[in-house]
Amino acid sequence: MQHYFVEKRVEDKFYFHKDDEHHIRHVMRFHHGDEVACLFEGKKFLCRLVLTKDSLYASLVSEQESLVRDLKINLVQALTKGDSFELILQKATELGVSKIIPYFAKHSVVKLDDKSIPKKLLRWQKILKEASEQAERLSIPLIFEPCKMADLKPYLKGLVILADERLGRKKEPSLVSVLKQNPSEEVTIIIGPEGGFCMEEFDCFYSLGAKGVSLGPRILRAETAAIAALTLIMSFMECGR
């Protein structure tokens, strides 16, 4: 069933965002009376479309239970090249991330100026919304404006884990072992850029209390490292305790 985050609710009527109205009419080509799931204020509702030439909304049938629960997983992700970063956003959303904090690492290839950031944020928010609907989530992850290393401290919440590529040959400590040894309802994972962390960045994160982990002996791309780490964290938080 198609899921939509709706713009507003008035009694038993749900109203869609403009982009979703176009999607319903011209992409999915739904008809009057077709059923969709509407997501609003952290709840899921089964609805029927009321679709005419001049109007479109969804009428409530019943509230639905969702099997997907929100997790407190924060991704602190160094900016990577366009397609790579958008893939990270999509997969991080599917894997349960609640907050995404992009930052400028020393080895980040991407350079954004103040004028381009608002446009990028709109693009990223659209990706997060669509990925959340596909994953049948009840909420859309928050994404913040890209920041500098010096401004990251307020975002490092709960158990803070650093994917340290220098630990790859040792294969330890593993991410799962650190999760087991440090029980926490909130986990923040830090992933570096294509070129890896510089020594100053390692020192900075460790001074802020991050715990280094190995993701194995293989050299992973930034997007692969993010997906691998988040998969382990999601699995542990949902099934591992």
N, C-alpha and C positions, 0 to 999 in steps of 0.2 A: 504494500500500500504506500502511496506517495505521502510524504510528510512535508509540512510547511510550518515555518515559524511565522505566525500571523502578526499583523501590525497592531490590531486592537480588537477588543471584545465589547460588544454592546448587548447585554442580556444573553440571549442564546445565539447571537450572530457573531461570526468571526470574519474580520476583514483583512484582505491580503495586501502585501506590498505590491507596488506597481510591477516590478520585475516578475513577481510570481503570478500576477494576473495574466501577463503575456505568456508565461510558461504554461499555465493552465489552459488558456484558449488556443494557443498557436503551436505549442510544442507537444504537450501531452494530448491535446484535443479532447479534453474531457467533455462530458455531456451533463445536462441538468440531471441531478439525482445521483451522480457518481459519488462514491465515498472516498474521503481523504482523511488523513490524520492532521489535526491542527495542534500546534505546540504553542503554549502561552503560559507565561509566568511559572515555568517549571512543571507544567502538567500537560498531559496528552489527552486529546479529545477526539472521539470518532464523530465525523461530521458528514453531511451530505451537501453537495454543491447546489446552490441556487444560482443558475446561470442563464441569463437572458442576453439579448443584444446590448442592453444598456446598463446592466448591473451584474455584479458578481460578489457573492459572499458564501460562507459555509454555515449551515444550520446544525446546531448541536444534536447529536443522537445520544451519546453517553460519554462519561469520563472513562478513560482506559488506564489500566495498570501498565507501567513500563518496567521491563527487565533491566534496563540500563540505568545505573546509578552514577551520580556525579562523584568524581574522585578529586582529591586535592593534590594534583600533580602540576608543578610549575616547570616550564621549559625555558631556561636561559640560553638562548641560541645566538651564536655569532652570525652576523649577516653573511650569506653566501650568494652566489650568482643566481639571477632571477628564477629560472626554472627549478633549480635545486631548492631554493628557499620556499617556493610555493609548494613543492612536493612535501617538504618538511611540515609546513602548515597543515596540509591536507591529512597526512598520515598521523601527525600528532593529535589532531582533532579526533580521528577515528580511534585512537588509542587512549582517549580519556583525559587529555590535558585540560586543565581549567584556566591556566594563564600562560601566555607566551610573551617573553621579554627579549626582543632582539637587541643586540648590542654591537658596537663597532670594536672589533678586535684589531690588534696591530697588523695581523696578516689577512684581514678581510679584504677581498678584492673589490667588493662593492663600495662605492662612494655615493652617498646621498646628500643632497643639499636641502636646505630648509624648504625650498619651494616644491620639491618633488615628494617630500614625506607625506603630506596630506593625501595626495593622489595614491601613493603606495598603500597607505593605511586603508583607504576605501577598497582597493583591490584585494588586500589581504582579508579584510572583514567579509567580503563577498565569498571568498574561498572558504573561510571558516564556517559561514552560514550554510553553504551548500554541503560541505563535508559533514556538518552536524545533522542535517536532514537525512543524508544518506545513511549515517550511522545510527539513526533513530535516537539521537541524544535529546535530552530535555532542555539543554542550555547550550549556548554558543560560547566557546572560550573567549576570554578577554585577551586582546593584544594591545601592547603599549607602544608608544613611539620609540624608535630606536634610540638608545642612550649610550653614553660613554662608560668605560669600565669604572670610572670613579663614582658613577651614579647608581651602581648595581646593588649596593648594600641593602637598601630597603626591600628589595625583591627576594632576598635570600632567606626564605622562610622554612621552618621545620627542619627536616633532615636534608642537609645540602650535600650533594654528591657531584664530584668532578670527574668526568671521563678523561683520565690521564693516560695518553698514549705511551708514555714512558714506562708504564707498568705492564705493557703488553707481553714482554718476554717472560715476566714472572708469572703471568696469568692469575695474579692475586694482588690485593684482595678482590674477589669477584663482587659484582654489583649485588647479587642475591645475598651473599654472606654479610655485606654491610647492612642491607635492609633487615636481615634477621637479628643482627647484633644491636641495631639502633631503632627499636620500634617507634614509629611516628605516624600520625594521621595525615601529615602533609610532607611531601617530598619535592625537593627542587633539584633538577638535574641540569648541569652546565655542560654544553657541547661547544667545541671550538670551531674555527673556520677551516677552509680548505687547506691552508698552510700550517695548521696546528697552532698551539699556544706558544707564546714566547716565554722566556724565563720570568720576566716581570709579572706576567699574568698568572703563572703557576704560583708565584710567591704571594700575589695579592689574594687569590682565591683561598689558598691554604691559611693565610693570616686571618681571613674572615670565617674560618671554621669549617671549610669544605673538607669532605672526606674523599680521597682519591680512590678510584676503582679502575680495574682492568676490564676491557671488553674483549679480551682475548689477544692472541699473538698476531692476528691479521691486521694489515693496514686498511682501515675503513674510510670511505668517503664521509664527509660531514653528514650528509643526509642519511647514510646507512647507519652511522653511529647513533644518530638521534632516534631512528626507528628501532634499532636493536635495544637501546637502553630503555626506551619507553615501553616496548613490548614486555621486557622483564619486569619493570616497575608495575605496570598495569596487572600483569598476571599475578604478581606477588600480592598486591593490595587487594585483589578480588578473590584470590584462591589460595594464597600461600600461608595464611595464618591459621 
